[in-house]
Amino acid sequence: MHVFLNGDLVPEERAVVPVTDRGFLLGDSLFEAVPFYGGQPFRWEPHMLRLQQGLKLMRMHMPFSSKQLLGFAHRLLEVNKMSDTLLRLTISRGSGPRGYSMKLAQQPVVVMSLHPLPLEPKPQWRLITSKLCVLADDPLMQLKTGSRARNVLARAEAEDQHADEALLLNNRGEITEGAATNFFCVLDGMVCTSPIAAGLLPGVTRAAILEICAAAHIKTAERPITPSEVRNSQGAFLSVSTMGIVEAISLDGAELPRTPLTAKLRGAYLEVVRRETGTE
């Protein structure tokens, strides 16, 4: 397996960064995970736009343009003979003196690696609510940074309870997102998802689902959602780049209602993927 490292394609075992790298030491990094189907990315530009927004807020410099990165990505797929895959793009601020100051860390490290997509993704997930909390209106929650300790611990909570995903609440008791997913539920026939300001990552797949709903004249709302509302909903599902739409079938051990909207939206999402990547 080869990976991209600062402009070169190198064998994975030789792709190393120094122990002084701030991504390793402080989580001072950003990343994106882009699925490729038939060798073509799904929604590359929205991923790059989110990355650019993160770079601006983090005061980091990307030494490659979006076009250059996509060219390198295609070379990486070709060298590794992979067409259906997940590409992870990571940019670290690089190395610098010990401490938090970023002034002397001006040599970013850019890495791209490929990872298999799930061959048979589990279509139905059991959820729990995490004991961990996030802050509403925190702009850092909108960034895909390398600081993912909360997400790691939330997923561990789910695994401890034999569940598949943990939902994070904010300081107001509202659902924000899953450890690695965005969350939707159907309330009074309307597809609802938490607003960005609740404290969540604006997922690319989340945005695609809202577009699909608009095209199909399905009513949507971005509004606060509580766990009690989910239990009384008509159904719930998650969105994630690697699998699209996954149905939620329980929350904290209580079975959730099922809605035919989930299957309808999943089919529509797969159709959009096939059309946009030319894999029809």
VENTAHU-V314592 format. One line per field, one symbol per residue. phi: phi as a letter, one per 20 degrees, with the letter a starting at -180 (. if undefined). A space follows every 10 residues. Layout:
phi = ???
This chain:
phi = .dceclocec ggfdeccffe fffffcmebc bccdfdclnd femgfgffff fffffffeld defcfgffff fffffffffe lccdadeddc cdfneafgoe gegddcdfdd cccdbffgfc ffecdedcef ffcdefmeff fedeefedgf ffffffgfff dlddbdeede fdnefdaegc bedcbdclmd fdbffgffob effffgffff fffffelefc bdbgcdgfff fdeeqbbdcb ffcndcfedb clnefdfdcf ffffffffff ffgfffdmdf
